[in-house]
């Protein structure tokens, strides 16, 4: 039977166009298509779940959560007086905590922001507020 005749027969549900073997073939083809769709849906769900679990586990391993054994560092601020010949870079290198900053530039950016500095120029005798970390809690 041609595809056009099958389409017409399926459109009008006219059994005159189908003999028993064609009906069986058509039903088997439809059943296989349904099974294939079902398998694809199950595979998609399994892959999605596996990806979600991997992302969830990786995020859990990379979290910055502290365990009971780790000491907690508290962030404080102090004021320093700039001496003659000091630069912002020198002050940052002297006071940076590499456990909390990736590099000296990150620390300098925070010092600039705290002190409302638009550039790296500082004058001798001026005061700067700088952050530091301590494991002791001060009330």
CORSULCOR-V241575 format. One record per backbone hydrogen bond with DSSP energy under -0.5 kcal/mol. CO is the residue of the C=O (numbers start at 1). NH is the residue of the N-H. Records with the same first field share a line. If there is no record, write none. Layout:
CO->NH / NH
This chain:
2->6
3->7
4->8
5->9
6->10
7->11
8->12
9->13 / 14
13->15
14->17
15->18
19->23
20->24
21->25
22->26
23->27
24->28
25->29
26->30
27->31
28->32
29->33
30->34
31->35
32->36
33->37
34->38
35->39
36->40
37->41
38->42
39->43
40->44
41->45
42->46
43->47
44->48
45->49
46->50
47->51
48->52
49->53
50->54
51->55
52->56
53->57
54->58
55->59
56->60
57->61
58->62
67->70
74->134
76->132
78->130
80->128
82->125
83->86
87->91
88->92
89->93
90->94
91->95
92->96
96->98
97->100 / 101
103->107
104->108
105->109
106->110
107->111
108->112
109->113
110->114
111->115
112->116 / 117
113->116
120->88
123->126
126->82
128->80 / 130
130->78
132->76
134->74
136->138
